[in-house]
Structure formats: structure tokens, C-alpha cells
Amino acid sequence: MSKGLGGKNDVTVNQKIQNTSFVIEGLNSFATVIYFNYLYFLFRDKFGFDNKHNLALAALIGLIYMFASWQAGRFAQRCGNFTALKIGFGIMAVGLAIGSQLHFVAGAIAAACIVNVGMCFTWPVLEAMVAEGANPARAVGIYNIIWAAANALAYFIGGTLIVKFGYQSMFYLPLVFVLAQFAMVFWLEKIHGAVAVEPSNPLPPEATGHSPVRKKSFQRMAWLANPFAYIAINTLLAVIPGLAARFGLSPMLAGFVCSLWCFVRLGTFVLLWRWPAWHYRFRWLVTAFSALVLSFAVILIVPSLVVLVVAQIFFGVAIGLIYYSSLFYSMDASDTKSEHGGIHEAAIGAGNFIGPAVGAASLQFLPQYANSGAIAVSVLLLCGMGGLVKIWKSAR
């Protein structure tokens, strides 16, 4: 119950906490996309990185994210969400401030790693805060729509910001957003302490119509599928500067053209949020995975701008369903939200590492084949689909 407040005021405070969490999530998505998605353009133009070097950089960032987000989720579960958020945004602010002043390659890489570690303390916690005590389908749906909208907008206009204001804008604008989030966390913590929050009861497991065994099997499948989705995403992001050069696109035009899949993913999130019939249906997951493999290969191998645009539609739908599945099943089948949010993000980090690492290794050892990286990652994705089918057969 409340501390000196009426029950009606408790509801108001709870709503403020959830709404503010959604605002922080949107700001965080915008800031991290402006910085990390255009980091590869910075390294291409400032330090002469090609696809192989950018893939290696993406692999390093993914490796750090994999371990740091897992531990950050566990830390938040033990020490509290607000403590984790303050640490995360504080580290991000330091990394962005330092990175804006460093103009040599080792310093820029170190700054990116610092920002990356700070970010690991934010996403698992934000996922937990919006899902805690709520209907997972509704909470995860709103969460996905907000971050995806901010993500798509940031990717769309990020190149324009760089062309108009220079690469320093990819440090200063995120820094402003991060400092705003840092302040909002302190405000959230203050109003949270004014009332003993009693979250609304989520649906009991039996009310969803799915057994705990079925839930766990889908959780395992989604945890397998999502890293492979991010294998594709981060391999693609790292080589987009190379694709842009192939088609003669500036960072601004690349942002316009290559952000299409982000908007398609956003539309997919809205559809999946409003239409829950896909829950715990294997055919939807395996179809999305098949579309992911095919569209990824087409985007990187077929030298056509029209094909690039069309393939992004299928890529965005596939990524949307796979990611939504991973987060929904993680939250729907768990009680320790922050820790499971950390596992969800660690799985993303695994994909962020493995895909670019395989792509970079292929270009290193098979430099005579221009598409060796794309083919190697496509084969890796096919292996992931085989694992998905194997889990499904075992569960049945």
C-alpha cells in the first residue's frame, strides 16, 4: 500500500513510472543507433576501414556486449534497476565525452567499447521495468514499438546529421540524450520511493493456455533464433558503408535507403502486438528464419539497388518476428525479469560477435572471393535454422 498516499495516487505513480520508462527507452534507442550504426562510416572515412576491418570491430563490440549484458542483468537483479541504470548511463556519458575528443584509431575503439559496456546496463533493466507485473504481451508490444520507432527514425536521419554537422554530431547528440536519461532515472527513483509499488498481477501461466514445458521449449528456440537474427543484422550494419560505396551513396542517402528494413520491422512489431495468434506457433518462427537467410544473402550478394530495397522488406519482417518472439518468450516464461533480460541481450551479443567474426575471417582467408563473407554467414544462418528444427522435434 501507499506511504501516506491513497490507492488512486498509487496507480498514478505506477503509470508515471511506466510511462517514463518508455520515454527513457525511446531516447536510449535513438542515441545508441546514432552512435553505433554510424560508427562504421566514421571508421571508414576517418581511419580507412574496409569491410573486413569494420566486421572485426563489430565482432569486438559484440563479444564485449555478450558477456557484459549477461552480468549486468544479474547485477540489476541483485542490486536494483535504478542502480544499474545510473551506472549504465554514467558510463555511456563518459565514453561519449571521451570519444568526441579522441582522433586516433585505438582511442576511438576504446571509447566505443566503454559506451558499449555502459549500454549493457540499460537494455536488460528497461525490458524488466516495462514487463514487471504486467501482461507480457501488452508490455513487450509497446516496448518493441517504441524502441523500433526511435531506431528507424535515428537510422533514417543519422546520415543527414553527419553530412550537415559532421561526425562530431554522432557523439554530442547521443551525449545530450544520455544525460537527459541519467536525470530521469534519479526522478524515477524519487517518485518510486514515495510509494510502495504493487504491480498489477500478470496472467497466471495456466490462463494463457500453454503448458510450462511448451513455454520453455519456445523460449529455447527463440533464444537460439535471436542471436542468428543479430548475426545477420550486425554483419549487414558493418558492411553497409561498403554497400553504400558500391552504389555511390553518401551517408545521408545510405541512411535513407538502408533504413527501410527498420521501418518494416516497426510495422511488423505493431502487427504482432495487435494480433497474438502467432504466440507459440512454430511455423511462424521457422518461416521467419527462412526469410531471414534468403533476404540476407540477396542483400549482400545481388548487385542491384532495386533488389536491395525489395529484400529489405522481407528482412525487416523476419527480424521483427524473431526479435519479438525472443523477448516475449523470455518475459512470459520467467520471473526474474532483469536476469532474463540480461540473457536475452547476451544472446543478441553472441549474434553480434559471431556473424561479423565469421565474415571478417572469411575475407581475411579468402580475399579473392568478394562474397566469401556473405556466403559464410549465410551458411552459418542455415546451421541455425537446423538447430531450430532440432529443438522443435525434441520438444514434440
Protein Blocks (a to p, Z undefined) as FASTA:
>chain_A
ZZhiafklmmmmmmmmmmmmmmmmmmmmmmmmmmmmmmmmmmmmmnopafklmmmmmmmm
mmmmmmmmmmmmmmmmmnopklmmmmmmmmmmmmmmmmmmpccfklmmmmmmmmmmmmmm
mmmmmmmmmmgopafklmmmmmmmmmmmmmmmmmmmmmmmmmmnojklmmmmmmmmmmmm
mmmmmmmmmmmmmpccdddddddfklnopafklmmmmmmmmmmmmmmmmmmmmmmmmmmm
mmmmmnopafklmmmmmmmmmmmmmmmmmmmmmmmklgopaklmmmmmmmmmmmmmmmmm
mgcfklmmmmmmmmmmmmmmmmmmmmmmmmmmccblmlmmmmmmmmmmmmmmmmmmmmmm
mmmmmmmbmklmmmmmmmmmmmmmmmmmmmmmmmZZ
